[in-house]
Amino acid sequence: MTSPRRQGHLVRQHRFGEHTIADLAGLFSVSRATVHRVLERHRNASALSASGGQ
């Protein structure tokens, strides 16, 4: 899952509570571990930008 656009779509679907992790894995044809990694990366990037990159 390399496309930032697909990753963003996955994160939005999860954020709005529209799908479970298992649902997202099936919809995006990836493993549940991949879904968790994408969400974790997004959380880390959001936390970093919220702290001003420090």
N, C-alpha and C positions, 0 to 999 in steps of 0.2 A: 504494500500500500504506500506508494511513493508520492502520489499526487497530493499536494497541499490542499487542493480543492476538495478531494475526496475525504481527506482527514478532517477538514473543517466541517464538511457535511455530517460526518460521523459524530463529531463533537457536538454539533447543534442538535442532532437527533437525540443524543444521550442527555444533553442539558435540559431539553424540554420534556424529558421523561416519556418520550414516545415509544421507546424500545428498550428492551433489556440488553445486557451484554451479549447474551446468546443470540437474540434477534439481530443485533448489529453485525455479529460475526457472520451469520447466514446471509444477511442482505449485502454485505460487502465481500463475501467469499474469502474471509480471512479467519484465523483462529481467534478464540476468545483472548488468548495471550496477546495477540496483536492489538486487539481492541483496547485492552488494558494499557499497553505500552503507548498507544496514541493518546489516550486520555491522560496518562501520567505526564507525557511530554507537554501536553497542552497546559496542564495544571502548573507544571514547573515554569513554563514560559510566561504564564499569566502572573505567577507569584513574583518572578524576576522583574517583569515590567511594572508591577504594582509597587515594588520596592525601589524603583528608580534604577534598576540594574546593579544594585549593590549587594 
